[in-house]
């Protein structure tokens, strides 16, 4: 699908996978998709796209951290989505059964192909195979599409924080979810 096109291509190919290293093409793709998601308001913490070097360093670092698992989604071979699984700290035996989903996004030009659901289901399958029994996540209340997806996939909201984040100088509410695997 052309990045500028708003109409999904029904014959587009979608694929999800765990990525353990980034080649130059994948690095360009994931940075481009991240820029687009941030500009559209879904930048997993970033409110404006950071300099390209910052994004490249960030993504290179993600694949180097043993306690992070990067799950990506491709549309016609191009990285268009990601979510990370955070494993609990090794010294936290009491919560070793639970992992955390973070930094979830789908680039605006790749929406409408089911990639959101596929990438979350891939992350859940990975977590289940790794022996985790619970997945936790948190999300800004303004991320209505993500909230709808998580609730449709069986995530339970267990808390709300009125001062979860600051956007344009104002507090934004956040919601906390979990799902038993």
N, C-alpha and C positions, 0 to 999 in steps of 0.2 A: 504494500500500500504506500502510495506517495505520502511523505510526511505532511504535506500541506492539504491533502485530501481529508474531507470530513466523512466520506462514505466508506464503511468497511467493505473490503473485498471478500465476498463469500468463499472464494477459493484460496484465500490466504492460508499459509501453513503456520501452525502454532506448535511450539515445542517448549518444554521446561526441562531444566537440568540443574544439577549442582555443579558449580564452577569452582575449581580449585586453583586455577591460574588464569591470568588475563593476557592474551596476546595483544598486539597493537591494535588490530581490528576490533576486538572485543572491548578494549579500553576506550576507543573512540565511540563505539556504539553505546556503551553504558554511560559515558559522560554526556553524550548527546541526549539520551533518553532522560537522564537525571536533570539536565538543564531544562528540557521541555516540561517535565513534571513540576519542577520548582516554579517555573514561570506561570504554570497553570494553578498554582496554589497547593500542590501536593508534594512538597519537597522534604518530607520526613525531618523537619526541624529547620531546614534552611528556608528563609522567606524570600531571598533573592539569590539568583545563581552566583556562586562564588567564582573566583578566577579559575580558569581551566586547569592550571597547575595544581590548585588546591583539590579539585575534583579528582584529577589523576592520582595524586598522592593518596587521597582518601581511599579510592577503590583498590589501588595497589596494596595498601595496608590491610584492607578487609581480607583479602585472600591469604595474607601472611599470618593472621591471628588464628591460632588453633581452636579457640573457643567460639569462633564465628563460622557459620556455614552460609555460603552465598548461593541462593537459589535464583536462577534467572529465567526469564521467559523470552523466547524469540518469536518474532513475527517475520515470516519469509526469510529466516536466517539472521535477522538483525535483532540484537538485544533491545528489548522494548519494556522490560519489567524486571523488578527484583524484589526480593524479601530476604532478610537475614534471620537466621536462627542463632540466638545467643544461648550457649550452654551455661549452666550455673558455674560459679567459681568452684574449683576443685576442693577447696576447704569447707564447702557448705554441704556436708553430708545430709543434713536434715531436709534440704530442698533439691537434692540431686535428681529427683524424679521429674522436675519441671524445667522446661526451657521457655524462652521468650522470643516472640516474633517482633521484628523491628525493621524499620526503613523500607516499608512496603510502598511500592508505587508502580503505576503503569503509565507510560508516556501517553499524552493525550491523542497522538496520532495512531496509537495502537489499540485504542478502546473499541469495544464492540465485537471482539473476537473470542470472548470467554477466557482471556489470558488471566484475568484477576482470580477467578475461581481455580483455574488449573495450577497456578503457581502456589496458591495457598494449600491446595490439596497435595501438591508435590512436597511442600515443606512439612505438612502433617505426616505424610507417609514416611519421609526421612526420619522425623522425630520418633515416630512409632517404632521403626526398625532399629533406631539407636537406643531404644529402651525407655524413652520418656513416656510418662503417663499423663502429663498435663502440659498444655501450651498456654502461656499468658501473653497478653498484648495490651497496649494502650494506644489511644487514638484521639486526636482533636475532635471535638463535637462538630466542627465545621466540615469534617470529612464524611459527609453523609453517604456517599456511594460506598466507601470502605465499611462504614458501620452497617449498612444494609447487607453487604456481602458477608461480613463476619457473623451477623445474626442469622442470616439464611443458612450459613454453614454450621450452625449449632453452637456458636460461642455465647456464653452467658455473661451479661454485664453484672459486675459485682461492686462497682464503685464509680463515683463521679467526683472530680476535683474541679471546683469552680475557677481556680487560679492555676490551671495546668500549664498554660503557655502564655506568652505575650506576643500579640500580632498588632502591628500599627499602634503600639503604645497601650493597647487594651488587653486585659486578661481574657483568655479563651478557655472555655470549659473543656475538660478531657474526660474520657470514659475508659474504664479498665475492664478487661474481659478475660475469661479463661475457657478452655475446652478440655474435657477429659478425652483422652485418646483410647 
